[in-house]
Amino acid sequence: MTELNLLWLPILLSAVIVFVVSSIIHTVLPWHKGDYPKMPDEEAVRRALQPLAIPPGDYMVPRPSSHKEMGTPEFIEKVKQGPVMMFTVMPNGPMSMGRNLILWFVYCAVVGIFAAYVAGRALPAGAPYLRVFRFAGVTAFAGYALALWQMSIWYRRAWLTTIKSTIDGLIYALLTAGTFGWLWPK
């Protein structure tokens, strides 16, 4: 067993590495460029929705008020007529990435903490690189990728987007695993 306080360096360094690589993947490479295509007649949609002043949040349309209502002919007709959608409304104004980037870094550090905890409980100081790599990598992969699949299963997010994000998660997990293997206490 390796104490968590001995793993602060791989936790923080792996978070920094994943943060930098994810920034490159999302800003320099065209990998995610088509994840969210432009809505047909976006301006007409914007003009129709602006007067509603929908507050930020997650929404479903049509949204039944109860499980029982889902089976009514009126609700079934609404679903047939469409549109049927789930969407997120963000606050109006300039899109500032500062908050998101800070939260992403914190998330990367949290994934590192979980990887450190699992590997640290399973392995002693001086464990071989590949054993550390395996425990930290599997844990980091679970943190970065597995929950993404729920969005495609339940909310019909494009499977291609989920698969690309899972590949990103695999890259982040491999970087985390490599960092832990490299900096594991002797």
ZARO-180748 format. One line per field, with one value per atom (N, C-alpha, C): residue number from 1; x, y, z negated; residue in one letter. Coordinates in Angstrom, 2 decimals. Example, Ala and Ser with C-alpha at 12.3 -4.5 7.8 and 13.67 -1.06 7.14 Angstrom:
2
num	1/1/1/2/2/2
u	13.19/12.30/13.20/12.85/13.67/12.90
v	-5.69/-4.50/-3.30/-2.25/-1.06/0.03
w	-7.80/-7.80/-7.80/-7.08/-7.14/-7.87
residu	A/A/A/S/S/S
//
This chain:
186
num	1/1/1/2/2/2/3/3/3/4/4/4/5/5/5/6/6/6/7/7/7/8/8/8/9/9/9/10/10/10/11/11/11/12/12/12/13/13/13/14/14/14/15/15/15/16/16/16/17/17/17/18/18/18/19/19/19/20/20/20/21/21/21/22/22/22/23/23/23/24/24/24/25/25/25/26/26/26/27/27/27/28/28/28/29/29/29/30/30/30/31/31/31/32/32/32/33/33/33/34/34/34/35/35/35/36/36/36/37/37/37/38/38/38/39/39/39/40/40/40/41/41/41/42/42/42/43/43/43/44/44/44/45/45/45/46/46/46/47/47/47/48/48/48/49/49/49/50/50/50/51/51/51/52/52/52/53/53/53/54/54/54/55/55/55/56/56/56/57/57/57/58/58/58/59/59/59/60/60/60/61/61/61/62/62/62/63/63/63/64/64/64/65/65/65/66/66/66/67/67/67/68/68/68/69/69/69/70/70/70/71/71/71/72/72/72/73/73/73/74/74/74/75/75/75/76/76/76/77/77/77/78/78/78/79/79/79/80/80/80/81/81/81/82/82/82/83/83/83/84/84/84/85/85/85/86/86/86/87/87/87/88/88/88/89/89/89/90/90/90/91/91/91/92/92/92/93/93/93/94/94/94/95/95/95/96/96/96/97/97/97/98/98/98/99/99/99/100/100/100/101/101/101/102/102/102/103/103/103/104/104/104/105/105/105/106/106/106/107/107/107/108/108/108/109/109/109/110/110/110/111/111/111/112/112/112/113/113/113/114/114/114/115/115/115/116/116/116/117/117/117/118/118/118/119/119/119/120/120/120/121/121/121/122/122/122/123/123/123/124/124/124/125/125/125/126/126/126/127/127/127/128/128/128/129/129/129/130/130/130/131/131/131/132/132/132/133/133/133/134/134/134/135/135/135/136/136/136/137/137/137/138/138/138/139/139/139/140/140/140/141/141/141/142/142/142/143/143/143/144/144/144/145/145/145/146/146/146/147/147/147/148/148/148/149/149/149/150/150/150/151/151/151/152/152/152/153/153/153/154/154/154/155/155/155/156/156/156/157/157/157/158/158/158/159/159/159/160/160/160/161/161/161/162/162/162/163/163/163/164/164/164/165/165/165/166/166/166/167/167/167/168/168/168/169/169/169/170/170/170/171/171/171/172/172/172/173/173/173/174/174/174/175/175/175/176/176/176/177/177/177/178/178/178/179/179/179/180/180/180/181/181/181/182/182/182/183/183/183/184/184/184/185/185/185/186/186/186
u	0.85/0.00/0.89/0.49/1.22/0.28/0.75/-0.09/-0.36/-1.58/-2.02/-1.14/-0.67/0.15/1.49/1.92/3.16/2.94/1.67/1.34/0.87/1.13/0.67/1.31/2.59/3.26/2.66/2.48/1.83/0.37/-0.32/-1.70/-1.71/-0.91/-0.90/-0.28/0.83/1.48/0.60/-0.06/-0.94/-2.10/-2.61/-3.69/-3.21/-2.01/-1.45/-1.26/-0.70/-0.46/-1.78/-2.77/-4.07/-4.71/-4.61/-5.16/-4.56/-3.24/-2.55/-2.91/-2.85/-3.15/-4.61/-5.53/-6.95/-7.17/-6.43/-6.54/-6.08/-5.02/-4.53/-5.56/-6.08/-7.07/-8.29/-8.73/-9.97/-9.79/-8.56/-8.39/-7.55/-6.59/-5.69/-6.13/-6.47/-6.84/-8.31/-8.65/-10.05/-10.92/-10.41/-11.05/-12.49/-12.79/-14.13/-14.92/-14.40/-15.01/-16.48/-16.83/-18.20/-19.10/-18.68/-19.48/-20.86/-20.94/-22.22/-22.48/-23.18/-23.43/-24.38/-24.32/-25.20/-26.64/-27.56/-28.98/-29.50/-30.34/-30.93/-31.72/-31.53/-32.19/-32.04/-30.79/-30.46/-31.07/-31.05/-31.58/-33.07/-33.83/-35.28/-35.52/-34.71/-34.84/-34.52/-33.45/-33.07/-34.18/-34.73/-35.80/-37.04/-37.34/-38.52/-38.31/-37.09/-36.84/-36.51/-35.92/-35.52/-36.64/-37.85/-38.90/-39.32/-39.00/-39.39/-38.48/-37.31/-36.36/-36.20/-35.88/-35.73/-34.53/-34.73/-33.59/-32.60/-31.33/-30.35/-30.79/-30.54/-30.90/-31.05/-31.43/-31.66/-33.15/-33.58/-35.01/-35.31/-36.58/-37.09/-38.39/-38.55/-39.76/-40.19/-41.42/-42.40/-42.04/-42.45/-42.15/-43.44/-43.66/-44.88/-44.78/-45.92/-45.91/-45.93/-46.23/-46.24/-46.03/-45.73/-45.57/-46.90/-47.97/-49.30/-49.59/-49.18/-49.43/-48.73/-47.61/-46.86/-47.70/-48.70/-49.53/-50.80/-51.02/-52.26/-52.17/-53.31/-53.30/-52.75/-53.02/-52.54/-51.01/-50.41/-48.96/-48.33/-48.90/-48.39/-48.44/-49.48/-49.60/-48.52/-48.26/-47.18/-45.85/-45.59/-44.33/-44.28/-45.41/-45.47/-45.22/-45.84/-45.71/-44.31/-43.69/-42.35/-42.36/-41.23/-39.96/-39.87/-39.09/-38.78/-37.32/-37.06/-35.67/-35.37/-34.09/-33.52/-32.41/-32.36/-31.37/-30.96/-29.80/-29.27/-29.23/-29.77/-29.71/-28.63/-27.71/-26.62/-26.93/-26.27/-26.52/-26.16/-26.91/-26.60/-25.30/-24.69/-23.49/-22.27/-21.12/-19.89/-19.59/-19.08/-18.71/-17.31/-17.25/-15.97/-15.59/-14.39/-13.92/-13.22/-12.97/-12.21/-12.77/-14.04/-14.69/-14.60/-14.91/-14.88/-13.48/-12.47/-11.09/-10.65/-11.04/-10.71/-11.39/-12.67/-13.40/-12.82/-12.41/-11.80/-10.50/-9.67/-8.43/-8.72/-9.67/-10.06/-10.52/-11.32/-11.78/-10.60/-9.65/-8.46/-7.71/-7.62/-6.96/-7.77/-9.09/-9.94/-9.77/-9.73/-9.48/-8.12/-7.13/-5.81/-5.84/-6.65/-6.78/-7.37/-8.40/-8.99/-8.00/-7.26/-6.25/-5.18/-4.78/-3.79/-4.34/-5.58/-6.17/-6.22/-6.74/-6.86/-5.48/-4.58/-3.23/-2.51/-2.68/-2.02/-2.51/-3.77/-4.31/-3.83/-3.62/-3.26/-1.76/-0.97/0.46/1.34/2.46/3.40/4.32/5.02/6.09/7.08/7.66/8.61/7.97/6.65/5.97/6.47/6.48/6.95/6.07/6.71/6.03/4.74/4.77/3.58/2.42/2.71/1.61/0.97/1.79/1.27/0.47/1.05/0.40/-0.99/-1.08/-2.37/-3.41/-3.09/-4.08/-4.48/-3.50/-3.81/-4.55/-4.13/-4.75/-6.20/-6.51/-7.89/-8.79/-8.29/-9.08/-9.29/-8.23/-8.35/-9.29/-9.22/-10.11/-11.57/-11.85/-13.21/-13.65/-12.75/-13.09/-13.27/-12.48/-12.55/-13.55/-13.92/-14.65/-15.95/-16.04/-17.17/-18.53/-18.64/-19.94/-20.43/-19.53/-19.93/-20.96/-20.90/-21.78/-23.24/-23.50/-24.88/-25.58/-24.84/-25.44/-25.96/-25.27/-25.75/-26.86/-26.75/-27.76/-29.10/-29.09/-30.34/-30.78/-29.84/-30.20/-29.88/-29.53/-29.30/-28.20/-27.24/-26.07/-25.46/-24.93/-24.36/-23.30/-23.42/-22.46/-21.04/-20.91/-19.58/-18.93/-19.71/-19.19/-18.75/-19.56/-19.22/-17.97/-17.86/-16.68/-15.43/-15.52/-14.36/-13.97/-14.96/-14.67/-14.11/-14.52/-13.97/-12.51/-12.19/-10.79/-9.97/-10.54/-9.88/-9.62/-10.64/-10.51/-9.42/-9.29/-8.22/-6.85/-6.72/-5.46/-5.15/-6.14/-5.93/-5.54/-6.19/-5.89/-4.46/-4.04/-2.67/-1.64/-1.95/-1.04/-0.98/-2.13/-2.18/-1.41/-1.66/-0.97/0.53/0.96/2.40/3.04/2.32/2.84/2.96/1.94/1.99/3.10/3.25/4.31/5.69/5.86/7.14/7.47/6.47/6.72/6.33/6.05/5.67/6.80/6.48/7.54/8.34/9.64/10.54/10.60
v	-1.19/0.00/1.24/2.24/3.50/4.62/5.42/6.50/7.56/8.10/9.10/10.35/10.75/11.97/11.83/10.60/10.41/10.54/10.68/10.68/12.04/13.10/14.42/14.87/14.53/14.96/14.30/12.96/12.40/12.85/13.11/13.62/14.96/15.89/17.24/17.29/16.58/16.61/15.93/14.83/14.19/15.12/15.87/16.83/17.92/18.40/19.44/18.87/17.68/17.07/16.84/16.27/16.03/17.36/18.36/19.68/20.24/20.17/20.71/19.90/18.58/17.74/17.89/17.96/18.14/19.50/20.49/21.82/21.75/21.02/20.85/20.09/19.00/18.20/19.04/19.89/20.63/21.97/22.50/23.80/23.76/22.86/22.82/21.77/20.60/19.52/19.64/19.19/19.29/18.13/17.30/16.09/16.28/17.34/17.56/18.65/19.12/20.24/19.99/18.78/18.48/17.89/17.92/17.29/17.93/19.23/19.94/20.73/20.11/20.81/21.99/22.90/24.07/23.63/24.20/23.89/24.48/23.72/24.29/25.55/26.59/27.88/28.39/28.44/28.85/30.21/31.14/32.48/32.43/31.63/31.51/30.88/29.91/29.27/30.30/31.05/32.07/33.11/33.59/34.60/34.03/32.77/32.16/31.97/31.65/31.35/32.58/33.62/34.80/35.39/35.59/36.20/35.35/34.06/33.18/33.37/33.95/34.20/32.96/31.85/30.58/30.69/30.46/30.55/29.40/29.62/28.56/27.28/26.15/24.87/23.80/22.61/21.48/21.28/21.05/20.96/19.77/19.34/18.28/18.79/18.59/19.02/17.89/17.43/17.73/17.02/17.60/17.07/16.70/15.39/15.00/15.39/15.73/16.10/14.86/13.70/12.46/11.27/10.15/8.92/8.56/8.81/8.52/9.33/10.61/11.48/10.99/10.29/9.80/8.90/8.22/7.31/7.91/9.20/9.81/10.08/10.04/10.33/11.72/12.71/14.07/14.13/13.48/13.49/12.71/11.57/10.76/11.57/12.36/13.19/14.28/14.88/15.89/15.28/14.07/13.40/13.10/12.67/12.39/13.65/14.77/16.02/16.63/16.45/17.00/18.51/19.11/18.43/17.79/16.72/16.04/16.34/16.94/17.33/17.45/17.32/17.64/18.63/19.69/20.71/21.45/22.09/22.88/24.33/25.21/26.65/27.21/27.94/28.57/30.05/30.69/32.12/32.93/33.99/34.90/35.64/36.18/36.98/36.29/36.96/36.41/35.03/34.15/32.82/32.88/32.87/32.89/31.46/31.08/29.72/29.61/30.73/30.70/29.73/29.85/28.99/27.52/27.26/25.90/25.30/26.08/25.57/25.28/26.14/25.89/24.61/24.46/23.25/22.00/22.11/20.97/20.57/21.55/21.22/20.55/21.07/20.45/19.02/18.82/17.47/16.55/17.03/16.23/15.84/16.77/16.48/15.45/15.55/14.58/13.18/13.08/11.79/11.26/12.14/11.74/11.26/11.90/11.48/10.07/9.81/8.47/7.43/7.78/6.87/6.59/7.64/7.49/6.62/6.82/6.05/4.56/4.23/2.83/2.18/2.84/2.28/2.21/3.24/3.27/2.20/1.83/0.77/-0.60/-0.70/-2.00/-2.26/-1.20/-1.38/-0.71/-1.33/-0.70/0.28/1.08/1.90/0.95/1.38/0.53/-0.47/-0.40/-1.33/-1.10/-2.15/-2.01/-1.05/-0.38/0.62/0.09/-1.09/-1.60/-1.90/-2.33/-2.58/-1.25/-0.24/1.09/1.63/1.49/1.95/1.33/0.03/-0.68/-0.17/-0.10/0.33/1.79/2.65/4.08/4.31/3.59/3.78/3.35/2.19/1.71/2.66/3.08/4.00/5.33/5.87/7.14/6.99/5.87/5.65/5.66/5.00/5.01/6.45/7.25/8.63/9.52/9.31/10.19/9.75/8.46/7.99/7.23/6.40/5.48/6.15/7.21/7.86/8.58/8.82/9.50/8.69/7.37/6.49/6.65/7.08/7.29/8.35/9.34/10.40/9.87/8.91/8.32/7.30/6.57/5.56/6.21/7.21/7.78/9.05/9.86/11.17/11.33/10.22/10.18/11.12/11.37/12.10/11.27/11.90/11.18/10.18/8.93/7.91/8.27/8.90/9.29/10.26/11.20/12.15/11.40/10.46/9.68/8.84/8.21/7.39/8.26/9.42/10.32/10.77/11.09/11.52/10.37/9.14/7.97/7.78/8.00/7.94/9.02/10.21/11.27/10.75/10.15/9.62/8.57/7.74/6.74/7.43/8.46/9.22/9.83/10.45/11.07/10.00/8.83/7.75/7.24/7.10/6.64/7.64/8.93/9.97/9.94/9.77/9.67/8.45/7.31/6.07/6.19/6.80/6.98/7.87/8.93/9.86/9.15/8.36/7.64/6.60/5.86/4.86/5.49/6.63/7.36/7.89/8.47/9.17/8.35/7.07/6.25/6.20/6.36/6.35/5.05/5.19/4.01/3.32
w	0.00/0.00/0.00/0.78/0.87/0.44/-0.49/-1.02/0.04/0.01/0.97/0.94/-0.25/-0.35/0.37/0.68/1.43/2.93/3.35/4.77/5.28/4.53/4.95/6.26/6.47/7.70/8.94/8.98/10.17/10.34/9.24/9.35/10.07/9.58/10.16/11.55/11.73/13.04/14.10/13.76/14.75/15.08/14.11/14.38/15.34/15.13/16.02/17.43/17.53/18.84/19.58/18.90/19.54/19.93/19.09/19.39/20.68/20.80/21.98/23.23/23.14/24.30/24.71/23.76/24.11/24.76/24.34/24.97/26.42/26.67/28.04/28.88/28.32/29.05/29.43/28.52/28.76/29.47/29.52/30.17/31.44/31.51/32.65/33.68/33.21/34.12/34.53/35.74/36.19/35.70/34.81/34.32/33.87/33.13/32.58/33.31/34.43/35.15/35.50/35.89/36.31/35.25/33.99/32.93/32.77/32.93/32.79/34.06/35.01/36.28/36.10/37.04/37.02/37.28/36.53/36.68/37.99/38.71/39.92/39.58/40.37/40.18/38.74/38.31/36.94/36.58/37.50/37.19/36.91/37.63/37.38/36.01/35.65/34.33/33.24/33.40/32.42/32.25/33.39/33.32/32.62/32.84/32.22/30.72/30.30/28.89/28.05/28.63/27.85/27.02/27.55/26.74/25.54/25.58/24.47/23.25/23.44/22.35/21.47/22.10/21.37/20.44/19.15/18.22/18.47/18.13/18.29/17.58/18.24/17.66/18.72/18.29/19.18/19.35/20.59/20.89/21.79/21.74/22.59/23.21/24.53/25.22/26.15/26.09/25.06/23.76/22.67/21.33/20.64/20.40/19.69/18.22/17.62/16.20/15.30/15.88/15.10/16.04/15.45/16.23/16.92/16.21/16.75/18.02/18.01/19.15/20.42/20.25/21.41/22.30/21.72/22.48/23.05/22.79/23.28/24.77/25.47/26.91/27.22/26.37/26.60/26.57/25.58/25.48/26.64/26.95/28.06/29.36/29.56/30.75/30.77/29.61/29.53/29.96/29.50/29.84/31.34/31.90/33.35/34.16/33.74/34.48/34.36/33.18/32.96/32.86/32.69/32.49/31.11/31.04/29.78/29.50/28.36/28.10/26.62/26.33/25.03/25.33/24.56/24.86/23.61/23.70/22.60/23.04/22.20/22.45/21.53/22.13/21.38/21.19/20.24/20.04/21.29/21.53/22.63/22.32/23.34/23.16/23.74/23.59/24.16/23.57/24.43/23.97/23.36/22.05/21.35/20.99/21.33/21.07/19.72/19.05/17.80/16.77/16.46/15.46/15.90/17.17/17.69/17.59/17.93/17.89/16.46/15.53/14.11/13.64/13.95/13.55/14.21/15.48/16.16/15.48/15.10/14.41/13.07/12.32/11.04/11.29/12.34/12.67/12.98/13.77/14.08/12.80/11.86/10.58/9.78/9.81/9.10/9.70/11.03/11.66/11.20/11.14/10.65/9.20/8.38/6.97/6.91/7.71/7.71/8.24/9.29/9.82/8.75/8.04/6.97/5.84/5.48/4.40/4.75/5.94/6.33/6.46/7.19/7.36/6.01/5.20/3.90/2.94/3.02/2.17/2.65/3.96/4.53/4.56/4.62/4.88/3.82/3.51/2.57/3.29/2.53/3.10/3.75/4.86/5.57/6.52/6.70/7.61/9.04/9.86/11.24/12.05/13.00/13.85/14.45/15.06/15.76/14.82/13.59/12.63/12.23/11.99/11.67/12.85/14.04/15.27/15.40/15.18/15.33/14.34/13.07/12.07/12.27/12.45/12.63/13.95/15.00/16.31/16.37/15.82/15.84/15.03/13.89/13.06/13.77/14.37/15.09/16.29/17.00/18.14/17.68/16.57/16.03/15.74/15.17/14.83/16.04/17.07/18.24/19.31/19.34/20.52/20.29/19.29/19.23/19.11/18.34/18.16/19.42/20.36/21.60/22.38/22.28/23.04/22.65/21.42/20.99/21.83/22.29/23.09/24.43/25.02/26.28/26.02/24.93/24.61/24.28/23.41/22.91/23.62/24.11/24.64/26.13/26.77/28.22/28.71/27.87/28.34/29.47/30.46/31.60/31.11/31.55/31.15/31.59/32.73/33.20/32.21/31.69/30.70/29.44/29.00/27.81/28.03/29.19/29.49/29.54/30.19/30.23/28.82/28.00/26.62/25.80/26.10/25.42/25.82/27.08/27.52/26.81/26.69/25.91/24.49/23.88/22.52/22.42/23.46/23.48/23.52/24.34/24.41/23.04/22.41/21.09/20.06/20.15/19.20/19.40/20.67/20.93/20.43/20.61/20.09/18.56/17.94/16.48/16.00/16.65/16.26/16.42/17.53/17.75/16.72/16.35/15.33/13.98/13.63/12.36/12.36/13.47/13.55/13.43/14.07/14.06/12.66/11.98/10.71/9.47/9.65/8.50/7.48/6.21/5.17/5.20/4.97/4.99/3.67
residu	M/M/M/T/T/T/E/E/E/L/L/L/N/N/N/L/L/L/L/L/L/W/W/W/L/L/L/P/P/P/I/I/I/L/L/L/L/L/L/S/S/S/A/A/A/V/V/V/I/I/I/V/V/V/F/F/F/V/V/V/V/V/V/S/S/S/S/S/S/I/I/I/I/I/I/H/H/H/T/T/T/V/V/V/L/L/L/P/P/P/W/W/W/H/H/H/K/K/K/G/G/G/D/D/D/Y/Y/Y/P/P/P/K/K/K/M/M/M/P/P/P/D/D/D/E/E/E/E/E/E/A/A/A/V/V/V/R/R/R/R/R/R/A/A/A/L/L/L/Q/Q/Q/P/P/P/L/L/L/A/A/A/I/I/I/P/P/P/P/P/P/G/G/G/D/D/D/Y/Y/Y/M/M/M/V/V/V/P/P/P/R/R/R/P/P/P/S/S/S/S/S/S/H/H/H/K/K/K/E/E/E/M/M/M/G/G/G/T/T/T/P/P/P/E/E/E/F/F/F/I/I/I/E/E/E/K/K/K/V/V/V/K/K/K/Q/Q/Q/G/G/G/P/P/P/V/V/V/M/M/M/M/M/M/F/F/F/T/T/T/V/V/V/M/M/M/P/P/P/N/N/N/G/G/G/P/P/P/M/M/M/S/S/S/M/M/M/G/G/G/R/R/R/N/N/N/L/L/L/I/I/I/L/L/L/W/W/W/F/F/F/V/V/V/Y/Y/Y/C/C/C/A/A/A/V/V/V/V/V/V/G/G/G/I/I/I/F/F/F/A/A/A/A/A/A/Y/Y/Y/V/V/V/A/A/A/G/G/G/R/R/R/A/A/A/L/L/L/P/P/P/A/A/A/G/G/G/A/A/A/P/P/P/Y/Y/Y/L/L/L/R/R/R/V/V/V/F/F/F/R/R/R/F/F/F/A/A/A/G/G/G/V/V/V/T/T/T/A/A/A/F/F/F/A/A/A/G/G/G/Y/Y/Y/A/A/A/L/L/L/A/A/A/L/L/L/W/W/W/Q/Q/Q/M/M/M/S/S/S/I/I/I/W/W/W/Y/Y/Y/R/R/R/R/R/R/A/A/A/W/W/W/L/L/L/T/T/T/T/T/T/I/I/I/K/K/K/S/S/S/T/T/T/I/I/I/D/D/D/G/G/G/L/L/L/I/I/I/Y/Y/Y/A/A/A/L/L/L/L/L/L/T/T/T/A/A/A/G/G/G/T/T/T/F/F/F/G/G/G/W/W/W/L/L/L/W/W/W/P/P/P/K/K/K
//
